[in-house]
Amino acid sequence: YARDYVVEGEPYAGYDRHNAEVAAFHLDRILGFRRAPLVVGRFVNLRTEIKPVATEQLLGTFMTVGNNTCFYGKCYYCRETEPACADGDIMEGSVTLWLPDVWPLQKHRHPWGRTYREGKLARWEYDESYCDAVKKTSPYDSGPRLLDIIDTAIFDYLIGNADRHHYESFQDDEGASMLILLDNAKSFGNPALDERSILAPLYQCCIIRVSTWNRLNYLKNGVLKSALKTAMSHDPISPVLSDPHLDALDQRLLSILATVKQCTDQFGPDVVLVEDRMTLSHL
């Protein structure tokens, strides 16, 4: 995608976007979460840097389209009719640092996941008391996981990611470890679309970490846009985002702050703002 390309349709529409992963990594650092993998942009030569070290399986997916080297890879969604093409041999992409195998991850279904089926709503989309049910199920009935879900909703709303159907944590952690923000590539598709349903965990549960609340307030009045733009300016594929996407971040931040204020007006700050080290017991 070109930086100014706008993805139309559903909020989870379009192909994965490598620049979105780069931007999400830097935003995660600025928010103080530090739960997204390290990502950096790269220009790679497919002919000299990738093909000599590629597996036979991957090599079998390479093709030439016009004067451009292309491949479609091996994955669930990979299609020969939808290859990824370089400009000649040079392709812009991103590199992600993965954790070593000694730290295996466990995948969980997101409690606010979508059905991805037209005409069929998930329970959270029609039941305003849905959060009460979530609070009675493990690992959301105690510990930090529900607050992690709230943080993730805020993060996803800022980047426009409505595709968080699953999430990962460290394996066998009994709900004690952090939620890891993997797969942020369906982000920054349409700067004009503020998909409020992404914030459902926040406005249905009406709780938020004090540290997250303080950080969001620090980043208002244009600070978020400026900080992210500066952080991404040194990346090899800079500019990582177009100006409309950066402007959208500041606008979405205001919506998050307004949502929290609605919660505090209704329930009071002592209920809504949760101390980071507080032991949660929702029952």
Secondary structure, DSSP 8 states (H G I E B T S, - for coil): --TT----SSTT-S---HHHHHHHHHHHHHHT---S--EEEEEEEIIIIIGGG--HHHHTTEEEETTEEEE--SSTT--TTS-EE-BTTEEEEEEE----TTS-EEEEE-TT----STT---GGGT-TTHHHHHTTSTTTTBSSHHHHHHHHHHHHHHHT----SEEEEETT-TT-S--B----TT-SS-TT---GGGGHHHHHH--EEHHHHHHHHHTTTTHHHHHHHHHHTTSTT---S-HHHHHHHHHHHHHHHHHHHHHHHHH-HHHHEE-TT---B--
